[in-house]
Amino acid sequence: MLLLRHRHGLPSPLPRRRAPLRALRRLAMSSASASATPPSTSASAAAEYHCRTKHSLTAGYARGPGRLDWANQPNPFLRFAPAPQLPLPNPSPPALSAGPVPYPALFHSPPPPPPPQPLTVDSLSALLYHSLALSAWKSTGLSTWSLRVNPSSGNLHPTEAHLLFPHPREPGRLAVAHYAPRDHLLEVRATAPAGECAAILPAPATAVLALSSVFWREAWKYGERAFRYCNHDVGHALAAVAVAAAALGWDAKVLDGLSYQDLGRLVGVDNGSLAATPEELPNRVIKGKAPWVERQHPDCAVLLFPAGSEPEVDYGRMSDALRRFDGLDWVGKANALSKDHVVWDVIYCTAEEVKKHGPAPEERFVVMPWRKNPAMSEGLYKQLTVQEVVRCRRSAVDMDVVHVMGRDMFYQMLLHCLPSGEAGTGERQGKQCALPFRVLPWDAEVHAALFVHRITGLPKGLYFLVRNEEHFGALQRAMRQDFEWVRPEGCPDGLPLYRLMKGDCQRLAMQISCFQEIASHGCFSLGMIARFDPVLHDKGEWMYPRLFWETGVLGQVLYLEAHAVGISATGIGCYFDDAVHEVLGLKDLEFQSLYHFTVGSPVLDKRIMSLPAYPGPGIDA
């Protein structure tokens, strides 16, 4: 198996550093920028993990393997033999009455989206084919590897998907199935009486899709920082599912009132997978055979239902119904992913601390009003369907340093990054009503600090997109007091974008992104800045992974927007955390940078051959 050089790679050694902006040189490259952020006042285990896994200009990178153990690279495909298989047809337009949906129409047309399709094997196949399936195989020399519709850190794909839906072959029963993307099929691991599980699928809901993570797949390459990347990928997957569902006329919403234990029963983590005994849970990094690290960590469940409807979810009854899953006849044993392992203990300890054990006080399942996205001009997009855009998405490995983006196109991309969509008079951004952010049940907590490099009619410099305007005052107080906070020329009404400082930020963007040139070679790059300590303190540590989910959803939007206009993008997980904070003037944990991104015209490697996703070569790569 071949692992591509990727956005989370750790470049070494560190080159000599020079800042491009005189005003920021002393900040980003000073000893202060390299020091750790002061510890959280809340003594939060999540905050401790977060500070421990920061990359530093002087102290070095977060703890990782140092070198890659290719002999134990995890298998990217989990299977549960001998579970019965339900093959999924290759979705084609004639199979679904809705047909292809133009990309702009899904976001700009009056909501809700196309008329809802009935739940059938064909519509389930279309959902998965356009969200979590393979998108292509790549080959060069003796190496062949797969790509997927949903992006993943290092193309390692820790995210697994499971479905609960009416069994097409057994009327009156629900199928509990694992999705196998290599062969685009469902492995039916258990069935349950539909009547006893009515609370899990309240009318008119059609299915529940659950996501889980295999931490070992990311930890193999990234060590302690892998927990961050796994949760980025959960967000990528949530956005991919929400967009694919909308193209079928369905809505999608995280069932965030379910506990970790509820999710474990839905995914079947105690059935067919090894668990660690108390003696096996280490308090230090250990190497050797530890098959329990391949166990799935249940992340979330998403309710799928016809757009425009609002199922009545009772989390208490839903949890009671899921307890019955302990008595189901589960079929299938998980295949081994590696022969030997490295146990990064802090990942498993932190995952334990940030579990959610039930609904928050007064938490209810609420479907937000569906809001369309503001549109600058339909002509900015290529003539592509949603289905084409999601399946052609790729992570760029280099940018051409030449392409210049039009200002209106830049503004249009940012309009699609707004959580509330086209807000009415006097309304402010913050509620997550627009696609795909509406899949998340909390108000937006993530903003974007943008390094503008090559935008026609827009001065180079540092800009800031405020995605929740309730945070505007706190952001201004927390950030540098000499920032301009000026609305840029031609910025449309309703887009809370501000210029902070003029100047060429290309070298700065490269330096704070672990000296990766791709951060400076595109049209713009950005850091996603989350309200951090107040969220953990006010809501609970279980919000820590969810903040990363939100960054992953935002990242998927940027991926799709870039491909819809004919260019590309890539996520950047390797950056010097506190150097970013120093540039912005952030002094404590009130706001933290959780994910970086870059958008531009890609440089294609002509040595790599692209092959169809299905039928594939039948290898685990």
C-alpha positions as CSV (number, residue, x, y, z in Angstrom):
1,M,0.0,0.0,0.0
2,L,1.2,3.5,-0.8
3,L,0.6,6.5,1.5
4,L,0.6,9.8,-0.3
5,R,2.5,12.8,0.9
6,H,-0.3,14.7,2.5
7,R,-1.4,17.9,4.1
8,H,-0.7,16.6,7.7
9,G,2.9,15.6,6.9
10,L,5.6,16.9,9.2
11,P,8.3,18.6,7.2
12,S,11.9,18.4,8.6
13,P,14.2,20.0,9.3
14,L,13.0,23.5,10.1
15,P,14.4,26.0,7.6
16,R,15.5,29.5,8.5
17,R,12.5,31.7,9.3
18,R,11.7,35.2,8.1
19,A,8.3,36.9,8.4
20,P,6.9,38.8,5.4
21,L,5.1,41.5,7.3
22,R,7.2,43.8,9.5
23,A,4.2,44.3,11.8
24,L,3.9,40.5,12.4
25,R,7.6,39.4,12.3
26,R,8.1,39.9,16.0
27,L,4.8,38.1,16.7
28,A,4.8,34.9,14.7
29,M,8.6,34.2,15.0
30,S,9.2,35.4,18.6
31,S,9.8,33.0,21.5
32,A,6.4,34.0,22.8
33,S,4.7,32.6,19.7
34,A,6.5,29.3,20.2
35,S,5.6,28.9,23.9
36,A,2.5,26.9,25.0
37,T,-0.8,28.7,25.6
38,P,-1.4,29.1,29.3
39,P,-3.3,26.1,30.7
40,S,-7.0,26.1,30.9
41,T,-8.5,27.6,34.0
42,S,-11.1,24.9,34.0
43,A,-8.6,22.0,34.4
44,S,-10.2,20.4,31.4
45,A,-8.8,17.1,30.2
46,A,-9.8,18.2,26.7
47,A,-7.8,21.4,27.0
48,E,-4.8,19.6,28.5
49,Y,-4.8,17.2,25.5
50,H,-5.2,20.1,23.1
51,C,-2.2,22.0,24.5
52,R,-0.1,18.9,24.7
53,T,-0.7,18.1,21.0
54,K,0.2,21.5,19.7
55,H,3.0,21.9,17.2
56,S,5.6,24.5,18.3
57,L,8.2,26.6,16.4
58,T,10.8,25.9,19.1
59,A,9.7,23.0,21.1
60,G,9.0,20.9,18.0
61,Y,6.1,18.8,16.8
62,A,3.6,16.9,18.9
63,R,4.7,13.4,19.8
64,G,4.5,11.0,16.8
65,P,6.1,7.8,15.5
66,G,9.1,9.7,13.9
67,R,9.1,7.2,11.1
68,L,6.4,5.2,9.4
69,D,6.2,1.4,10.0
70,W,5.1,0.4,6.6
71,A,4.8,-3.2,7.5
72,N,2.0,-2.3,9.9
73,Q,0.1,0.3,7.9
74,P,-3.5,-0.2,8.9
75,N,-5.9,-1.8,6.4
76,P,-8.3,1.0,5.3
77,F,-11.2,-1.4,4.9
78,L,-13.0,-2.9,7.8
79,R,-15.1,-6.0,7.1
80,F,-17.3,-8.3,9.2
81,A,-17.3,-11.8,7.8
82,P,-19.4,-13.8,7.5
83,A,-22.2,-11.2,7.8
84,P,-24.8,-11.5,5.1
85,Q,-24.2,-9.0,2.3
86,L,-26.6,-6.6,0.6
87,P,-25.1,-5.5,-2.7
88,L,-25.9,-1.9,-3.6
89,P,-26.5,-1.0,-7.3
90,N,-24.3,1.5,-9.0
91,P,-26.7,4.5,-8.9
92,S,-27.6,5.9,-12.3
93,P,-30.0,8.8,-13.1
94,P,-32.8,6.5,-14.4
95,A,-32.9,4.6,-11.1
96,L,-34.0,7.7,-9.2
97,S,-36.9,9.9,-10.3
98,A,-35.2,13.1,-9.1
99,G,-32.2,12.7,-11.3
100,P,-29.0,14.8,-11.2
101,V,-29.3,18.1,-9.3
102,P,-27.3,21.2,-10.6
103,Y,-24.8,22.2,-7.9
104,P,-25.9,25.8,-7.5
105,A,-29.6,24.8,-7.4
106,L,-29.2,22.7,-4.3
107,F,-27.9,25.8,-2.4
108,H,-29.6,28.7,-4.1
109,S,-33.1,27.5,-4.9
110,P,-36.0,28.2,-2.5
111,P,-35.8,25.5,0.2
112,P,-36.4,22.7,0.9
113,P,-34.5,20.7,-1.8
114,P,-35.9,18.3,-4.5
115,P,-39.0,16.3,-3.6
116,P,-38.0,13.5,-1.2
117,Q,-37.2,10.1,-2.7
118,P,-38.6,7.0,-1.0
119,L,-36.2,4.9,0.9
120,T,-35.2,2.0,-1.3
121,V,-32.0,0.1,-2.0
122,D,-31.5,2.4,-5.0
123,S,-31.8,5.6,-2.9
124,L,-29.6,4.2,-0.1
125,S,-27.0,3.3,-2.7
126,A,-27.2,6.9,-4.1
127,L,-26.7,8.3,-0.6
128,L,-23.6,6.3,0.1
129,Y,-22.2,6.5,-3.4
130,H,-22.2,10.3,-3.2
131,S,-20.9,10.6,0.3
132,L,-18.8,7.8,1.7
133,A,-17.9,5.5,-1.3
134,L,-14.7,5.2,-3.3
135,S,-14.3,7.9,-5.9
136,A,-11.3,6.5,-7.8
137,W,-8.3,4.3,-7.7
138,K,-4.8,5.8,-8.3
139,S,-1.8,3.9,-9.7
140,T,1.8,4.6,-10.3
141,G,4.6,2.1,-10.8
142,L,3.9,-0.9,-8.5
143,S,1.6,1.1,-6.1
144,T,-2.2,1.3,-6.3
145,W,-4.4,3.0,-3.7
146,S,-8.0,4.2,-3.4
147,L,-9.6,7.6,-2.9
148,R,-13.0,8.3,-1.4
149,V,-15.7,10.9,-1.8
150,N,-15.3,12.0,1.8
151,P,-11.8,13.5,2.5
152,S,-9.5,12.1,5.2
153,S,-6.2,13.1,6.9
154,G,-3.4,11.3,5.1
155,N,-6.0,9.4,3.1
156,L,-6.1,7.0,6.1
157,H,-9.9,7.0,6.6
158,P,-10.6,6.2,10.2
159,T,-14.3,6.8,9.8
160,E,-16.7,3.9,9.5
161,A,-20.4,4.1,8.7
162,H,-23.4,2.0,9.9
163,L,-27.0,2.1,8.9
164,L,-30.3,1.3,10.6
165,F,-33.2,1.0,8.0
166,P,-36.2,-1.2,7.1
167,H,-34.8,-4.5,5.8
168,P,-35.7,-4.8,2.1
169,R,-35.8,-8.6,2.3
170,E,-37.5,-9.1,5.7
171,P,-40.7,-7.0,6.1
172,G,-41.4,-5.9,9.6
173,R,-37.7,-5.9,10.6
174,L,-34.9,-3.3,10.6
175,A,-31.4,-4.1,9.3
176,V,-28.4,-3.0,11.3
177,A,-25.6,-2.9,8.7
178,H,-22.0,-1.8,8.2
179,Y,-21.1,0.0,5.0
180,A,-18.2,-1.6,3.1
181,P,-17.0,1.1,0.6
182,R,-14.4,-1.0,-1.3
183,D,-17.2,-3.1,-2.7
184,H,-20.1,-0.7,-2.2
185,L,-22.3,-3.0,-0.2
186,L,-23.9,-3.4,3.2
187,E,-23.0,-6.1,5.7
188,V,-26.1,-6.9,7.7
189,R,-24.8,-7.6,11.1
190,A,-28.2,-7.9,12.9
191,T,-31.9,-7.4,12.5
192,A,-34.5,-6.1,14.9
193,P,-38.3,-6.1,15.1
194,A,-39.5,-2.8,13.6
195,G,-42.3,-2.4,16.1
196,E,-40.0,-2.5,19.1
197,C,-37.6,0.0,17.5
198,A,-40.2,2.6,16.5
199,A,-38.7,5.1,18.8
200,I,-35.4,4.9,17.0
201,L,-37.1,5.7,13.6
202,P,-39.9,8.1,14.5
203,A,-42.2,8.9,11.6
204,P,-41.5,10.1,9.0
205,A,-37.8,9.3,9.5
206,T,-36.4,6.8,7.0
207,A,-33.0,5.7,8.4
208,V,-30.3,6.3,11.0
209,L,-26.7,6.6,9.8
210,A,-24.0,6.2,12.5
211,L,-20.3,7.1,12.3
212,S,-17.5,5.6,14.3
213,S,-13.7,6.1,14.2
214,V,-10.8,3.7,14.3
215,F,-8.1,5.9,16.0
216,W,-5.3,3.5,15.2
217,R,-5.6,4.3,11.4
218,E,-4.6,8.0,12.1
219,A,-2.3,7.3,15.1
220,W,-0.2,5.0,13.0
221,K,1.1,8.1,11.1
222,Y,0.3,11.1,13.4
223,G,0.7,9.8,16.9
224,E,-0.9,11.8,19.7
225,R,-2.4,14.5,17.4
226,A,-4.4,11.8,15.6
227,F,-7.5,12.4,17.8
228,R,-7.9,15.8,16.3
229,Y,-7.7,14.4,12.8
230,C,-10.2,11.7,13.4
231,N,-12.7,14.3,14.4
232,H,-12.0,16.5,11.4
233,D,-12.9,13.4,9.4
234,V,-16.1,12.9,11.3
235,G,-17.1,16.5,10.2
236,H,-16.1,15.8,6.6
237,A,-18.3,12.7,6.6
238,L,-21.2,14.6,8.2
239,A,-21.1,17.3,5.5
240,A,-20.8,14.7,2.8
241,V,-23.8,12.8,4.1
242,A,-25.9,16.0,4.5
243,V,-25.2,17.1,0.9
244,A,-25.9,13.7,-0.6
245,A,-29.1,13.4,1.4
246,A,-30.3,16.9,0.3
247,A,-29.9,15.8,-3.3
248,L,-32.4,13.0,-2.6
249,G,-34.8,15.5,-0.9
250,W,-33.8,14.3,2.6
251,D,-32.7,16.3,5.6
252,A,-30.1,15.1,8.1
253,K,-29.5,16.0,11.7
254,V,-27.2,14.7,14.4
255,L,-29.0,12.9,17.2
256,D,-26.8,14.6,19.8
257,G,-29.0,13.5,22.8
258,L,-27.8,9.9,22.5
259,S,-25.1,8.8,24.9
260,Y,-21.8,7.2,24.0
261,Q,-23.3,3.9,25.3
262,D,-26.4,4.3,23.0
263,L,-24.1,4.9,20.0
264,G,-22.0,1.8,20.9
265,R,-25.1,-0.4,20.9
266,L,-26.2,1.0,17.5
267,V,-22.7,0.5,16.0
268,G,-22.2,-2.9,17.7
269,V,-18.8,-2.1,19.1
270,D,-19.1,-5.0,21.7
271,N,-19.9,-7.5,19.0
272,G,-17.2,-8.9,16.8
273,S,-14.4,-6.6,18.1
274,L,-11.8,-7.1,20.8
275,A,-12.0,-4.9,23.9
276,A,-9.2,-3.8,26.2
277,T,-9.1,-5.2,29.7
278,P,-8.3,-2.7,32.5
279,E,-4.8,-4.1,32.7
280,E,-4.3,-3.4,29.0
281,L,-5.1,0.3,29.2
282,P,-1.7,1.9,29.6
283,N,-0.6,5.2,31.1
284,R,2.3,5.6,28.7
285,V,3.1,4.9,25.0
286,I,3.6,1.2,24.4
287,K,4.6,-0.8,21.3
288,G,3.6,-4.3,20.4
289,K,0.5,-6.4,19.6
290,A,-2.5,-4.6,21.0
291,P,-5.5,-5.6,18.7
292,W,-7.9,-3.7,20.9
293,V,-6.7,-0.4,19.5
294,E,-8.5,-1.3,16.2
295,R,-11.8,-1.2,18.1
296,Q,-14.3,1.4,16.8
297,H,-15.1,4.5,18.8
298,P,-18.7,5.5,18.3
299,D,-18.9,9.2,17.3
300,C,-22.5,10.2,16.4
301,A,-25.7,9.1,14.7
302,V,-27.6,11.1,12.1
303,L,-31.4,10.9,11.5
304,L,-32.4,11.0,7.9
305,F,-35.9,12.2,7.1
306,P,-37.9,13.9,4.3
307,A,-36.9,17.6,4.0
308,G,-39.6,19.9,5.3
309,S,-40.7,17.5,8.0
310,E,-39.8,17.3,11.7
311,P,-39.8,13.9,13.4
312,E,-40.7,13.8,17.1
313,V,-37.6,12.4,18.8
314,D,-37.8,11.3,22.4
315,Y,-34.2,10.6,23.5
316,G,-35.4,8.6,26.6
317,R,-37.5,6.2,24.5
318,M,-34.8,6.0,21.8
319,S,-32.2,5.0,24.4
320,D,-34.5,2.4,25.9
321,A,-35.1,0.9,22.5
322,L,-31.3,0.8,21.8
323,R,-30.7,-1.2,25.0
324,R,-32.6,-4.1,23.4
325,F,-29.7,-4.2,20.8
326,D,-27.7,-6.0,23.5
327,G,-29.9,-9.0,22.9
328,L,-29.7,-9.1,19.1
329,D,-28.0,-11.9,17.3
330,W,-24.9,-10.1,15.9
331,V,-23.1,-11.7,13.0
332,G,-19.5,-11.1,11.8
333,K,-16.1,-10.6,13.3
334,A,-13.9,-7.6,12.5
335,N,-10.8,-8.3,10.3
336,A,-7.4,-7.4,11.7
337,L,-6.0,-4.1,10.4
338,S,-2.4,-4.5,11.5
339,K,-0.1,-7.1,13.0
340,D,1.6,-4.8,15.6
341,H,0.6,-1.5,17.0
342,V,1.7,1.6,19.0
343,V,-0.7,2.6,21.8
344,W,-0.7,6.4,22.2
345,D,-2.3,6.4,25.6
346,V,-3.3,10.0,25.7
347,I,-5.7,9.5,22.7
348,Y,-7.7,6.8,24.6
349,C,-7.6,8.6,27.9
350,T,-8.9,11.8,26.3
351,A,-11.6,10.0,24.3
352,E,-12.8,8.5,27.6
353,E,-13.0,12.0,29.2
354,V,-14.9,13.6,26.4
355,K,-17.7,11.0,26.1
356,K,-21.2,12.4,26.2
357,H,-23.3,10.3,28.7
358,G,-26.8,11.5,27.7
359,P,-28.8,14.6,26.7
360,A,-27.7,18.0,28.1
361,P,-30.3,19.6,30.3
362,E,-33.4,20.6,28.3
363,E,-31.8,19.2,25.1
364,R,-34.3,18.5,22.4
365,F,-34.2,17.5,18.8
366,V,-35.0,20.6,16.8
367,V,-35.1,21.0,13.0
368,M,-34.1,24.5,12.0
369,P,-35.9,26.3,9.2
370,W,-34.2,25.5,5.9
371,R,-32.4,28.5,4.6
372,K,-31.0,28.9,1.1
373,N,-27.5,30.3,0.6
374,P,-27.0,33.9,-0.8
375,A,-26.0,34.0,-4.4
376,M,-23.7,36.5,-6.1
377,S,-24.2,35.0,-9.6
378,E,-25.1,31.6,-10.9
379,G,-22.6,32.1,-13.7
380,L,-19.7,31.7,-11.3
381,Y,-20.1,27.9,-11.2
382,K,-19.2,25.3,-13.8
383,Q,-22.1,23.4,-15.4
384,L,-21.8,20.5,-12.9
385,T,-24.3,18.5,-10.9
386,V,-24.0,18.0,-7.2
387,Q,-23.3,14.3,-7.9
388,E,-20.4,15.3,-10.3
389,V,-18.9,17.8,-7.8
390,V,-18.8,15.4,-4.8
391,R,-17.3,12.6,-6.8
392,C,-14.6,14.7,-8.5
393,R,-13.4,16.1,-5.1
394,R,-9.7,15.6,-4.6
395,S,-7.2,16.9,-2.1
396,A,-4.6,19.0,-3.9
397,V,-0.9,18.2,-3.1
398,D,0.4,21.5,-4.7
399,M,-0.9,24.7,-6.1
400,D,0.4,26.5,-9.3
401,V,1.3,29.9,-7.7
402,V,-0.3,31.5,-10.8
403,H,-4.1,31.3,-10.7
404,V,-5.9,34.4,-9.6
405,M,-9.5,34.2,-8.3
406,G,-12.1,36.8,-9.1
407,R,-13.4,38.8,-6.1
408,D,-17.0,37.8,-6.7
409,M,-16.0,34.2,-6.7
410,F,-14.2,34.6,-3.4
411,Y,-17.2,36.3,-1.9
412,Q,-19.5,33.6,-3.2
413,M,-17.4,30.9,-1.6
414,L,-17.5,32.7,1.7
415,L,-21.3,33.2,1.4
416,H,-21.6,29.4,1.3
417,C,-19.5,29.2,4.5
418,L,-22.2,31.1,6.4
419,P,-24.2,28.9,8.9
420,S,-27.5,30.8,8.7
421,G,-27.6,31.1,4.9
422,E,-29.6,34.1,3.6
423,A,-30.6,35.8,6.8
424,G,-33.5,38.2,6.9
425,T,-33.4,41.9,7.7
426,G,-31.9,42.4,11.2
427,E,-31.0,38.7,11.6
428,R,-27.4,37.8,12.4
429,Q,-25.3,34.8,11.5
430,G,-25.0,32.1,14.0
431,K,-27.9,29.6,13.8
432,Q,-27.0,26.6,11.6
433,C,-29.9,26.7,9.1
434,A,-28.1,26.4,5.8
435,L,-26.8,23.2,4.0
436,P,-24.7,21.4,5.2
437,F,-24.3,23.1,8.5
438,R,-27.8,22.3,9.5
439,V,-26.7,18.8,10.3
440,L,-25.2,20.1,13.5
441,P,-27.5,20.9,16.4
442,W,-25.5,23.8,18.0
443,D,-25.0,27.4,17.0
444,A,-21.8,28.1,15.0
445,E,-18.6,28.2,17.1
446,V,-16.0,28.4,14.3
447,H,-14.7,31.4,12.4
448,A,-12.1,31.9,9.7
449,A,-8.9,34.0,9.6
450,L,-8.1,34.3,5.9
451,F,-4.7,35.0,4.3
452,V,-5.6,36.5,0.9
453,H,-2.9,36.0,-1.7
454,R,-4.3,36.2,-5.2
455,I,-7.8,37.7,-5.4
456,T,-8.6,40.2,-8.2
457,G,-9.6,43.6,-6.8
458,L,-8.9,42.7,-3.2
459,P,-5.7,43.8,-1.5
460,K,-3.4,41.1,-0.2
461,G,-3.6,40.8,3.6
462,L,-5.2,39.2,6.6
463,Y,-9.0,39.1,6.7
464,F,-11.6,37.6,9.1
465,L,-15.0,35.9,8.5
466,V,-17.3,36.1,11.6
467,R,-19.6,33.1,11.3
468,N,-21.4,33.8,14.5
469,E,-22.0,37.5,15.0
470,E,-22.8,37.0,18.7
471,H,-19.0,36.5,19.1
472,F,-18.0,39.7,17.3
473,G,-17.3,41.8,20.4
474,A,-15.4,39.0,22.1
475,L,-13.3,38.5,19.0
476,Q,-12.4,42.2,18.8
477,R,-11.4,42.2,22.5
478,A,-9.3,39.1,22.2
479,M,-7.5,40.0,19.1
480,R,-4.8,42.6,18.3
481,Q,-6.1,46.1,19.0
482,D,-4.4,47.6,16.0
483,F,-6.4,45.5,13.5
484,E,-8.5,47.6,11.1
485,W,-11.8,45.6,11.1
486,V,-12.8,47.3,7.8
487,R,-15.4,45.9,5.4
488,P,-13.6,45.2,2.1
489,E,-14.6,46.8,-1.1
490,G,-17.5,45.2,-2.9
491,C,-18.3,42.9,0.0
492,P,-22.0,41.9,-0.3
493,D,-24.5,42.8,2.4
494,G,-24.9,39.9,4.9
495,L,-21.3,38.7,4.6
496,P,-19.6,39.5,7.9
497,L,-16.1,39.7,6.4
498,Y,-13.5,42.2,7.7
499,R,-10.0,43.2,6.6
500,L,-7.6,43.2,9.6
501,M,-4.4,44.2,7.9
502,K,-3.0,44.8,4.4
503,G,0.2,43.2,3.2
504,D,1.7,40.2,1.5
505,C,1.1,37.2,3.9
506,Q,2.3,34.4,1.6
507,R,5.5,33.7,3.6
508,L,3.7,34.0,6.9
509,A,1.0,31.6,5.8
510,M,3.6,29.1,4.7
511,Q,5.7,29.4,7.9
512,I,2.8,29.0,10.4
513,S,1.6,26.0,8.4
514,C,4.7,23.9,9.2
515,F,6.5,25.6,6.3
516,Q,4.3,23.9,3.8
517,E,4.4,25.9,0.5
518,I,0.9,24.9,-0.5
519,A,-0.4,27.3,2.1
520,S,1.1,30.2,0.2
521,H,0.8,28.9,-3.4
522,G,-3.0,29.1,-3.7
523,C,-5.5,32.0,-4.0
524,F,-6.1,32.1,-0.3
525,S,-5.6,30.1,2.8
526,L,-7.2,30.2,6.2
527,G,-7.2,29.1,9.8
528,M,-10.4,28.0,11.5
529,I,-10.7,29.8,14.8
530,A,-13.1,28.2,17.4
531,R,-14.5,29.7,20.6
532,F,-12.9,27.1,22.8
533,D,-12.6,27.4,26.6
534,P,-16.0,29.0,27.1
535,V,-17.7,26.2,25.1
536,L,-16.0,23.5,27.2
537,H,-16.8,25.3,30.4
538,D,-20.4,26.2,29.6
539,K,-21.5,23.0,27.8
540,G,-19.1,20.3,28.7
541,E,-15.9,18.6,27.6
542,W,-18.0,16.5,25.2
543,M,-18.0,19.6,22.9
544,Y,-14.3,19.2,22.2
545,P,-14.6,16.6,19.4
546,R,-17.7,18.5,18.1
547,L,-15.7,21.7,17.6
548,F,-13.5,19.6,15.2
549,W,-16.6,18.2,13.5
550,E,-17.7,21.8,12.8
551,T,-14.3,22.6,11.2
552,G,-14.6,19.4,9.1
553,V,-18.1,20.4,7.8
554,L,-16.7,23.9,6.9
555,G,-13.7,22.2,5.2
556,Q,-16.0,20.0,3.1
557,V,-17.9,23.1,2.0
558,L,-14.6,24.7,0.8
559,Y,-13.7,21.5,-1.0
560,L,-17.0,21.4,-2.9
561,E,-17.0,25.1,-3.7
562,A,-13.5,24.9,-5.1
563,H,-14.3,22.0,-7.3
564,A,-17.6,23.5,-8.4
565,V,-15.7,26.5,-9.9
566,G,-13.0,24.3,-11.5
567,I,-10.1,24.5,-9.0
568,S,-9.1,22.5,-5.9
569,A,-8.4,22.7,-2.2
570,T,-6.8,20.8,0.6
571,G,-7.0,20.7,4.4
572,I,-3.9,21.5,6.5
573,G,-3.7,19.8,9.9
574,C,0.0,20.6,10.5
575,Y,0.4,24.2,11.7
576,F,2.1,25.9,14.6
577,D,-0.8,26.5,16.9
578,D,0.4,29.3,19.1
579,A,2.2,31.1,16.2
580,V,-1.2,31.4,14.6
581,H,-2.6,32.7,17.9
582,E,0.2,35.2,18.2
583,V,-0.4,36.6,14.8
584,L,-4.0,37.2,15.7
585,G,-3.2,38.5,19.2
586,L,-4.9,35.6,21.0
587,K,-3.4,35.2,24.5
588,D,-5.3,32.4,26.2
589,L,-7.7,29.5,25.4
590,E,-10.8,31.6,24.7
591,F,-10.2,31.1,21.0
592,Q,-8.1,28.4,19.4
593,S,-7.1,27.5,15.8
594,L,-8.4,23.9,15.0
595,Y,-7.8,23.4,11.3
596,H,-6.2,25.1,8.3
597,F,-7.1,25.1,4.7
598,T,-6.0,26.4,1.3
599,V,-7.8,26.9,-2.0
600,G,-6.2,27.4,-5.5
601,S,-5.4,25.8,-8.8
602,P,-3.8,22.4,-8.4
603,V,-0.7,21.1,-10.0
604,L,-1.4,17.6,-11.3
605,D,1.1,14.8,-11.2
606,K,0.9,13.2,-14.7
607,R,2.8,10.2,-13.5
608,I,-0.2,9.0,-11.5
609,M,-2.9,7.2,-13.5
610,S,-6.6,7.4,-12.4
611,L,-8.8,4.3,-12.6
612,P,-12.6,3.9,-12.0
613,A,-13.8,3.4,-8.5
614,Y,-15.9,0.3,-9.4
615,P,-15.1,-2.3,-10.2
616,G,-11.8,-1.8,-8.4
617,P,-8.7,-4.0,-8.4
618,G,-9.9,-5.9,-5.3
619,I,-7.0,-5.0,-3.0
620,D,-6.9,-3.4,0.5
621,A,-5.3,-0.1,-0.2
